[in-house]
Amino acid sequence: MATTADFRNGLCMEHNGELWIIVEFQHVKPGKGPAFVRTKIKNVKTGKVLSNTFTSGVKINVQRIENRSYQYLYNEGDIYHFMNLEDYEQTFINKDMISAPQLLKEGENVQIVFHGETDTAISCEMPTYVVLEVTYTEPGDKGNTATNALKEATVETGATVRVPLFINTGDHIKIDTRSGDYSERVKV
């Protein structure tokens, strides 16, 4: 068991029966009353971030988590198949555990977070940006660039992304996996 003195960013702990990661913390010693620790913690499964206050010295149950590199192979419905890059062992993950499954392309490398004690997958973190080819988009209107006009584009994974008018079918674009937004055009 650890205490609040052991808090650090990235520490994984069990709180209210769920796994949480400390995103930010601050030790506070007011002039009157006991010291406490103000934290922002992120739920490992849902990604929900909330503020919580711990009384200084309270015991916490630290949990061990591991990040492992995997390569995406294919999916069967809501079950996604990944291969470990070190020992070629395959693992299967539900679609709900993946941060942006609509942008996942075959052969893409991801980080899968495992609970250290039970060796079960908790979540799948995609790279911050992915490069995908535009398979279909309407041609843009010439001269319609006075405002930041956007149009719909379908990428090779089947996802739809809003892109600027100058993007054409066959272009490669960089997409932010956290928001699903267009970032820039990429030369391949």
FISE-888618 format. One line per 8 residues: their letters; for each residue z, x, y of N, C-alpha, C. Coordinates in Angstrom, 3 decimals. Atoms other than C-alpha are relative to their C-alpha. Example, Ala and Ser with C-alpha at 12.3 -4.5 7.8 and 13.67 -1.06 7.14 Angstrom:
2
as) 0.000,0.890,-1.190,7.800,12.300,-4.500,0.000,0.900,1.200 ~ -0.060,-0.820,-1.190,7.140,13.670,-1.060,0.730,-0.770,1.090
end
This chain:
188
mattadfr) 0.000,0.836,-1.187,0.000,0.000,0.000,0.000,0.878,1.247 ~ 0.079,-0.720,-1.261,-0.827,1.188,3.487,0.625,-0.864,1.092 ~ -0.537,0.746,-1.140,0.462,0.149,6.892,-1.026,0.013,1.123 ~ 0.905,0.039,-1.150,-1.105,-0.509,10.271,-0.229,1.382,0.605 ~ 0.195,-1.367,-0.490,-0.655,3.199,11.079,-1.215,0.656,-0.660 ~ 1.153,-0.545,0.725,-3.460,3.875,8.543,-1.317,-0.635,0.414 ~ 1.230,0.654,-0.432,-5.998,1.661,10.359,-0.983,1.020,0.551 ~ 1.102,-0.775,-0.551,-9.356,3.279,11.107,-1.257,-0.865,-0.110
nglcmehn) 1.244,0.770,0.052,-12.841,1.936,11.746,-0.668,0.206,-1.351 ~ 0.662,-0.063,1.300,-14.615,1.114,8.483,0.935,-0.169,-1.182 ~ -0.963,0.188,1.089,-11.400,0.672,6.451,-0.166,-1.397,-0.592 ~ 0.133,1.290,0.676,-11.767,-2.104,3.863,1.372,-0.409,-0.527 ~ -1.305,0.484,0.435,-8.708,-4.238,3.168,-0.115,-1.433,-0.491 ~ -0.074,1.386,0.447,-7.733,-7.470,1.461,0.892,-0.747,0.978 ~ -0.744,0.807,-0.971,-6.601,-10.132,3.936,-0.298,-1.468,-0.298 ~ 0.146,1.424,0.343,-6.021,-13.800,3.043,-0.905,-0.206,-1.215
gelwiive) 0.750,0.145,1.247,-7.593,-13.248,-0.385,-1.456,0.394,0.067 ~ 1.390,-0.406,-0.154,-10.896,-11.901,0.963,-0.061,1.444,0.471 ~ 0.187,-1.378,-0.443,-12.318,-8.455,1.723,-0.482,0.028,1.444 ~ 0.333,-0.136,-1.418,-12.478,-7.452,5.404,-0.133,1.473,0.337 ~ 0.168,-1.360,-0.489,-13.681,-4.294,7.150,0.410,0.028,1.465 ~ -0.443,-0.140,-1.386,-12.056,-3.106,10.369,-1.166,0.532,0.832 ~ 1.090,-0.386,-0.880,-14.699,-2.956,13.089,0.569,0.760,1.199 ~ -0.586,-0.579,-1.199,-12.402,-2.086,15.979,1.487,-0.294,-0.026
fqhvkpgk) -1.440,0.249,-0.050,-8.655,-1.713,16.495,0.621,0.710,1.194 ~ -0.696,-0.593,-1.127,-6.174,-0.923,19.235,1.499,-0.185,-0.201 ~ -1.452,0.070,0.079,-2.467,-0.086,18.957,0.528,-0.355,1.391 ~ -0.541,0.439,-1.277,-0.516,-1.885,21.694,1.524,0.070,-0.063 ~ -1.454,-0.073,-0.109,3.066,-1.094,22.727,0.370,-0.620,1.338 ~ -0.354,0.642,-1.268,4.115,-3.646,25.331,1.359,0.501,0.493 ~ -1.276,-0.421,-0.559,7.041,-2.944,27.653,1.164,-0.755,-0.609 ~ -1.059,0.828,0.575,9.003,-5.738,26.025,-0.509,-0.580,-1.313
gpafvrtk) 0.400,0.546,1.292,8.862,-6.770,22.378,-0.530,1.082,-0.922 ~ 0.446,-0.991,0.990,7.586,-5.094,19.220,-1.459,0.417,0.213 ~ 1.382,-0.481,-0.061,4.371,-3.046,18.973,-0.855,-0.820,-0.970 ~ 0.926,0.707,0.883,1.305,-4.630,17.406,-1.360,0.676,0.052 ~ 1.356,-0.548,0.066,-2.277,-3.808,16.478,-0.988,-1.151,0.153 ~ 1.037,0.995,-0.263,-5.141,-5.860,17.920,-1.263,0.485,-0.702 ~ 1.167,-0.438,0.773,-8.180,-5.764,15.595,-1.149,-0.996,0.078 ~ 1.169,0.832,0.295,-11.682,-7.091,15.078,-0.363,0.356,-1.419
iknvktgk) 0.310,-0.240,1.405,-12.377,-7.490,11.379,-1.213,-0.830,-0.404 ~ 1.239,0.641,0.445,-15.611,-8.404,9.592,0.117,-0.341,-1.476 ~ -0.020,0.441,1.387,-15.755,-10.431,6.388,-1.177,0.656,-0.726 ~ 1.030,-0.746,0.723,-17.677,-8.378,3.808,-1.063,-0.930,-0.566 ~ 0.974,0.909,0.633,-19.328,-11.383,2.113,-0.785,-0.808,1.016 ~ 0.680,0.909,-0.925,-20.108,-13.691,5.048,-0.504,0.692,1.253 ~ 0.396,-0.692,-1.218,-20.428,-11.150,7.877,0.672,-0.534,1.250 ~ -0.696,0.604,-1.132,-18.190,-13.278,10.105,0.996,0.996,0.588
vlsntfts) -0.927,-0.899,-0.686,-16.276,-11.230,12.706,1.031,-0.842,0.732 ~ -1.044,0.717,-0.721,-12.918,-12.435,13.989,1.060,0.959,0.507 ~ -1.085,-0.793,-0.568,-10.068,-11.115,16.095,1.287,-0.371,-0.713 ~ -1.268,0.228,0.680,-6.694,-10.713,14.411,1.024,0.990,0.541 ~ -1.082,-0.859,-0.461,-3.332,-9.292,15.467,0.964,0.227,-1.145 ~ -0.953,-0.372,1.030,-1.104,-7.431,13.017,1.235,0.583,0.669 ~ -1.227,-0.611,-0.477,2.544,-6.634,13.702,0.028,1.447,-0.470 ~ -0.027,-1.423,0.351,3.026,-2.871,13.743,0.891,0.240,-1.214
gvkinvqr) -0.760,-0.331,1.194,4.170,-1.532,10.369,-0.190,-0.947,-1.164 ~ 0.214,0.954,1.092,3.016,-4.517,8.290,-0.807,0.676,-1.110 ~ 0.687,-0.593,1.156,1.793,-3.602,4.780,-1.343,-0.695,-0.203 ~ 1.331,0.530,0.303,-1.892,-4.019,3.949,-0.456,0.565,-1.336 ~ 0.539,-0.408,1.289,-3.755,-3.780,0.665,-1.397,0.581,0.225 ~ 1.278,-0.678,-0.231,-6.542,-1.187,1.083,-0.868,-0.127,-1.248 ~ 0.955,0.141,1.099,-9.642,-1.772,-1.070,-1.057,1.087,0.115 ~ 1.040,-1.029,0.035,-12.245,0.785,-2.117,-1.359,-0.668,-0.185
ienrsyqy) 1.377,0.489,0.143,-15.917,-0.028,-1.569,-0.931,1.201,-0.011 ~ 0.976,-1.076,0.120,-18.971,2.098,-2.363,-1.372,-0.507,0.429 ~ 1.392,0.278,-0.361,-22.453,2.154,-0.839,-0.897,0.787,-0.936 ~ 0.927,-0.664,0.904,-25.231,2.926,-3.308,-1.432,-0.346,0.405 ~ 1.407,0.209,-0.341,-28.963,3.358,-2.697,-0.728,-0.652,-1.168 ~ 0.798,0.711,0.995,-31.209,0.943,-4.556,-1.380,-0.263,0.570 ~ 1.363,0.343,-0.392,-34.906,0.116,-4.508,-0.292,-1.412,-0.477 ~ 0.348,1.380,0.350,-36.122,-3.485,-4.435,-1.221,-0.013,-0.904
lynegdiy) 1.109,0.088,0.942,-38.360,-4.309,-7.417,-0.752,-1.321,0.142 ~ 0.637,1.316,-0.062,-39.077,-8.076,-7.479,1.091,-1.062,-0.012 ~ -0.971,1.092,0.079,-37.430,-11.482,-7.407,-0.526,-1.114,-0.891 ~ 0.295,1.201,0.796,-37.300,-14.497,-9.721,0.805,-1.126,0.616 ~ -0.718,1.065,-0.692,-36.423,-17.452,-7.526,1.013,0.599,0.963 ~ -1.056,-0.500,-0.879,-33.068,-16.669,-5.877,0.662,1.265,-0.525 ~ -0.569,-1.224,0.569,-32.299,-13.661,-8.107,-0.936,1.171,0.330 ~ 0.773,-1.171,-0.402,-33.451,-10.307,-6.697,0.369,1.188,-0.884
hfmnledy) -0.185,-1.129,0.911,-33.893,-7.250,-8.955,-0.117,1.315,0.776 ~ -0.032,-1.298,-0.658,-32.981,-3.755,-7.717,0.199,1.087,-1.036 ~ -0.159,-1.134,0.902,-33.102,-0.303,-9.337,0.757,1.110,0.732 ~ -0.755,-1.119,-0.537,-30.565,2.476,-8.739,-0.914,1.222,0.031 ~ 0.903,-1.141,-0.152,-32.407,5.550,-7.432,0.485,1.243,-0.725 ~ -0.528,-1.182,0.678,-30.130,8.006,-9.273,-0.112,-0.105,-1.524 ~ -0.001,0.105,1.463,-29.826,6.656,-12.833,-0.972,-1.067,-0.528 ~ 1.030,0.984,0.359,-32.627,4.007,-12.844,0.571,-1.250,-0.668
eqtfinkd) -0.621,1.205,0.526,-30.159,1.292,-13.861,-0.340,-1.157,0.929 ~ 0.360,1.161,-0.816,-31.125,-2.194,-12.704,1.204,-0.898,0.222 ~ -1.038,0.982,-0.313,-28.869,-4.720,-11.004,-0.670,-1.216,0.616 ~ 0.560,1.265,-0.478,-29.447,-8.331,-10.014,0.942,-0.566,1.058 ~ -0.797,0.519,-1.111,-28.273,-9.880,-6.745,-0.558,-1.347,0.422 ~ 0.389,1.308,-0.498,-28.304,-13.430,-5.457,-0.564,0.142,1.417 ~ 0.664,-0.026,-1.307,-30.453,-14.127,-2.376,1.000,-0.088,1.150 ~ -0.985,0.198,-1.062,-27.353,-15.136,-0.355,0.676,1.304,0.425
misapqll) -0.675,-1.266,-0.306,-25.985,-11.560,-0.485,-0.862,0.935,0.840 ~ 0.922,-0.883,-0.708,-29.052,-10.034,1.220,-0.071,-0.424,1.461 ~ -0.057,0.308,-1.430,-29.004,-9.779,5.015,-1.291,-0.650,0.526 ~ 1.270,0.586,-0.453,-32.726,-10.591,5.556,-1.003,0.000,-1.148 ~ 0.882,-0.043,1.180,-34.439,-11.448,2.234,-1.466,-0.305,0.307 ~ 1.391,0.345,-0.330,-37.582,-12.828,3.942,-0.790,1.226,0.458 ~ 0.679,-1.216,-0.452,-38.373,-9.295,5.225,0.014,1.105,-1.050 ~ -0.121,-1.001,1.057,-37.786,-7.506,1.900,-1.331,0.164,-0.730
kegenvqi) 1.286,-0.317,0.608,-40.930,-5.795,0.573,0.248,0.826,-1.256 ~ -0.143,-0.772,1.238,-41.377,-4.372,-2.944,-0.037,1.491,0.311 ~ -0.091,-1.435,-0.222,-40.366,-0.710,-3.012,0.901,0.384,1.153 ~ -0.886,-0.272,-1.146,-38.052,-1.031,0.017,1.349,0.513,-0.490 ~ -1.314,-0.528,0.343,-34.846,1.037,-0.149,1.080,-0.727,0.795 ~ -1.116,0.716,-0.624,-31.570,-0.784,0.587,1.311,0.649,-0.421 ~ -1.344,-0.441,0.365,-27.839,-0.072,0.476,0.740,-1.215,-0.555 ~ -0.779,1.083,0.598,-25.838,-2.268,-1.906,1.458,0.435,-0.006
vfhgetdt) -1.429,-0.279,-0.098,-22.086,-2.428,-1.304,0.679,-0.562,-1.247 ~ -0.717,0.393,1.212,-19.942,-2.523,-4.461,1.503,0.076,0.227 ~ -1.461,-0.052,-0.008,-16.239,-3.360,-4.789,0.404,1.047,-1.017 ~ -0.311,-1.145,0.831,-14.737,-0.164,-6.222,0.768,-0.321,-1.264 ~ -0.845,0.277,1.153,-12.217,-1.742,-8.597,-0.680,-0.882,-1.037 ~ 0.649,0.909,0.950,-14.310,-4.517,-10.142,-1.453,0.391,-0.277 ~ 1.383,-0.450,0.112,-17.711,-2.737,-9.737,-0.987,-1.162,0.070 ~ 0.910,1.122,-0.222,-19.325,-5.979,-8.563,-0.649,0.145,1.369
aiscempt) 0.725,-0.071,-1.271,-21.936,-6.213,-5.811,0.600,-0.999,0.983 ~ -0.570,0.851,-1.045,-20.573,-7.608,-2.559,-1.083,-0.448,0.973 ~ 1.056,0.329,-0.953,-23.541,-7.428,-0.197,-1.117,1.021,-0.097 ~ 1.173,-0.875,-0.010,-26.945,-5.856,0.337,-0.421,0.188,1.451 ~ 0.355,-0.323,-1.377,-27.660,-4.095,3.635,-1.405,0.583,0.048 ~ 1.367,-0.490,-0.171,-31.297,-3.667,4.610,-0.028,1.054,1.094 ~ 0.122,-0.929,-1.122,-32.510,-0.859,6.881,-0.093,-0.794,1.308 ~ -0.002,0.697,-1.284,-32.254,-1.718,10.591,-1.392,-0.504,0.363
yvvlevty) 1.381,0.391,-0.311,-36.061,-1.810,10.974,-0.861,0.147,-1.251 ~ 0.989,-0.103,1.066,-38.865,-2.483,8.499,-1.395,-0.075,0.625 ~ 1.387,0.026,-0.459,-42.601,-1.901,8.963,-0.797,-0.851,-0.974 ~ 0.771,0.924,0.831,-44.792,-4.739,7.679,-1.377,-0.221,0.614 ~ 1.363,0.276,-0.461,-48.494,-5.572,7.898,-0.149,-1.476,0.319 ~ 0.285,1.381,-0.378,-49.622,-8.721,9.685,-1.165,-0.481,-0.854 ~ 1.061,0.515,0.864,-51.632,-10.786,7.181,-0.795,-1.122,0.669 ~ 0.737,1.047,-0.711,-52.530,-13.673,9.505,0.636,-0.253,1.359
tepgdkgn) -0.426,0.448,-1.327,-52.310,-14.472,13.190,-1.225,-0.518,0.748 ~ 1.087,0.527,-0.826,-54.405,-16.451,15.659,-0.424,1.079,0.989 ~ 0.410,-0.983,-1.014,-56.516,-14.358,18.034,0.655,-0.341,1.343 ~ -0.641,0.209,-1.305,-54.847,-13.861,21.442,-1.025,-0.307,1.067 ~ 0.888,0.319,-1.116,-56.353,-15.235,24.654,-0.057,1.191,0.945 ~ 0.174,-1.103,-0.953,-57.797,-12.565,26.975,0.562,-0.434,1.353 ~ -0.481,0.271,-1.351,-56.030,-12.380,30.312,1.268,-0.829,0.070 ~ -1.200,0.845,-0.004,-53.054,-14.523,29.252,1.241,0.885,-0.187
tatnalke) -1.122,-0.922,0.159,-50.542,-11.707,29.774,0.902,0.027,1.220 ~ -0.843,0.024,-1.195,-48.911,-12.684,33.079,1.459,-0.215,-0.391 ~ -1.364,0.214,0.486,-45.864,-13.887,31.185,0.109,0.619,-1.383 ~ -0.192,-0.546,1.343,-44.376,-12.581,27.977,-0.328,-1.065,-1.039 ~ 0.450,1.019,0.933,-46.419,-14.937,25.849,0.068,0.536,-1.428 ~ -0.113,-0.377,1.408,-45.765,-14.860,22.103,-0.768,-0.991,-0.852 ~ 0.686,0.865,0.958,-47.609,-16.261,19.103,0.597,0.253,-1.381 ~ -0.498,-0.120,1.371,-46.779,-16.791,15.432,-0.885,0.965,-0.786
atvetgat) 0.738,-0.899,0.886,-47.760,-14.106,12.910,0.679,-0.015,-1.356 ~ -0.527,-0.058,1.360,-47.361,-14.087,9.137,-0.139,1.436,-0.483 ~ 0.026,-1.379,0.496,-46.443,-10.722,7.605,-0.161,-0.012,-1.516 ~ 0.322,-0.104,1.424,-47.078,-9.434,4.069,1.059,-0.568,-0.927 ~ -1.039,0.581,0.852,-43.741,-10.755,2.740,-0.008,-1.523,0.058 ~ 0.062,1.445,-0.150,-44.620,-14.292,3.844,0.842,-0.529,1.147 ~ -0.845,0.414,-1.124,-42.158,-14.381,6.763,-0.868,-0.206,1.243 ~ 0.680,0.253,-1.259,-43.222,-15.708,10.157,0.803,0.642,1.128
vrvplfin) -0.637,-0.729,-1.098,-42.489,-13.586,13.239,-0.746,-0.307,1.286 ~ 0.623,0.188,-1.314,-43.130,-14.191,16.953,-0.392,1.379,0.534 ~ 0.521,-1.288,-0.461,-45.339,-11.354,18.269,-0.756,-0.190,1.317 ~ 0.817,0.087,-1.223,-47.131,-10.536,21.568,-1.458,-0.333,-0.326 ~ 1.379,0.457,0.194,-50.695,-11.748,22.062,-0.954,1.100,-0.459 ~ 0.929,-1.078,0.355,-52.286,-8.295,21.526,0.062,0.396,-1.477 ~ -0.102,-0.305,1.429,-51.203,-8.132,17.849,-1.083,-0.782,-0.745 ~ 1.080,0.614,0.773,-54.070,-8.831,15.428,0.288,0.110,-1.488
tgdhikid) -0.113,-0.083,1.448,-54.425,-9.376,11.684,-0.342,1.424,-0.438 ~ 0.217,-1.361,0.480,-54.155,-6.026,9.884,0.867,1.030,0.708 ~ -0.893,-0.931,-0.702,-51.809,-4.413,12.443,1.312,0.130,-0.762 ~ -1.329,-0.209,0.574,-48.510,-2.932,11.258,1.007,-0.098,1.135 ~ -1.010,0.187,-1.036,-45.426,-3.986,13.200,1.384,0.348,-0.543 ~ -1.381,-0.313,0.347,-41.797,-2.895,13.227,0.838,-1.226,0.359 ~ -0.808,1.203,-0.182,-39.324,-5.769,12.797,1.474,0.358,-0.147 ~ -1.449,-0.196,0.058,-35.576,-5.728,13.493,0.557,-0.959,-1.051
trsgdyse) -0.488,0.853,1.089,-33.903,-7.001,10.282,1.260,-0.764,0.385 ~ -1.218,0.707,-0.415,-30.704,-8.028,12.112,-0.322,-1.328,0.658 ~ 0.349,1.223,-0.718,-32.481,-10.625,14.256,-1.309,-0.623,-0.474 ~ 1.294,0.503,0.442,-35.927,-10.971,12.658,-1.044,0.026,1.096 ~ 0.901,-0.045,-1.148,-37.609,-10.168,15.996,-0.963,1.180,-0.091 ~ 0.993,-1.066,-0.131,-40.716,-8.102,16.676,0.592,1.112,0.855 ~ -0.496,-1.135,-0.761,-39.893,-4.595,17.916,-1.150,0.762,0.658 ~ 1.136,-0.728,-0.553,-43.157,-2.655,18.319,-1.135,0.064,-1.017
rvkv) 1.141,-0.223,0.878,-46.630,-2.009,16.920,0.062,1.439,-0.470 ~ -0.095,-1.320,0.601,-46.837,0.963,14.565,-1.368,0.443,-0.471 ~ 1.245,-0.581,0.526,-49.780,3.253,13.826,0.287,0.526,-1.410 ~ -0.208,-0.436,1.384,-50.141,3.886,10.083,-1.014,1.058,-0.370
end
